[in-house]
Amino acid sequence: MFRVDPHVKILDEHVVRRAKQRGLDAIVYAPHFVRLDEIRARARRFADDDLAVVPGREVFTGNWRTRKHVLMLGLSDPVPDFITLEGAMAELDRQDGVGLVPHPEFATVSLGPEEIRQYRDTLHAAEVYNPKHREYQNERAQHIARETELPGFGSSYAHLHGTVGEVWTEFEGGLDGPESVVEAFRNEEPRRVFHRDGYGHALRRHLEYAHLGYENTWKKIDRLFLSGTEPTHPKNVAYGGRFDDVSVY
């Protein structure tokens, strides 16, 4: 079996050590508002023979008030935030990337059944357990995955070090390196979702949920995207104007 935590927001020595302590074989590193080249470089820095680190991008589509998140793996070229959902999915398809649905239908920032059906050919899994979710929200996510016939996955969605490895997705058979993790999702390989339990897990869930307040403040996003020169703003010079026609800012 091969254990993957498919959505981690932080990456340093503490994350690597905790991932190994929890018996993980791989993590997907997908921080907010960081360009793909930087994510790849950091992933290479912290990967080793015992832990594969897969670079990913959780792209914020739409504007701040109507945003929908898409977790993208296997990208060959960078994709900015705050472009239309249609534009983001077209780019994911052009690159033959792998699309995952994080926290489906959660807090108005996620894809729901209608969008999943529309882009089903480009999407490869839906998250069915997220520590930030309440129980009814995880149950709703499981229902959405079944309803749309998407395989499930579970992740720690760790913004805090202690949450790494609280949830994992276990694939059958051995995988070897970041590319094989991407292909396992692309090919919708058999998998099971596990999470820790008990008081420790409950505490981690509450701490992550409390952190959510900071993640969703207008003050933060206004600071990040006020000038249009930030790393993943669609009109940043790094994108060479390729996304100007689908930019929402």
Disulfide bonds with the S-S distance in Angstrom:
none
